[in-house]
Amino acid sequence: MATWAEVETYAADKYRLGRREPTWFSLVWDFGTNTEPVRHEVRVEQIEAFGEPWVLCLSRVCAEPLLDAKEVLARNARLAIGSVALVRGTYIVRHPIRLATLDFDELDRALLFVPREACALMGDLVRHEEWPGDFRS
């Protein structure tokens, strides 16, 4: 069984972390092309669910008014990893991993694909000129 400290150390050794706090850390990916780069953050949190520790990978998509709720639900059904949620007026892609059964390959996939899915959702459903400024390089 992995511990939160092992998850944090693994990520810090393999990736360049953005911010580190006692119960979460973040890292930033650059997606897109040279002509249209997109920088996107994934946040990794230590959470508790069902009385046991979990790791939650999440990435912001955009503000609620920028997406049609039916489009988001339809897209949610086709996600290969994670799910879309609405948190305090912001759409996010989230993927929980049970710490007791965490496999570092699964963590790597979540760290890459959660923000990639968030970027794809934002890029497919939101016109580029409406993207929030903090998502562009």
Helices and strands as residue ranges (DSSP letters): H 4-14, E 17-21, E 24-32, E 37-49, E 52-63, G 64-66, H 69-76, E 83-87, E 90-98, G 99-101, H 104-125, G 128-130, G 133-135
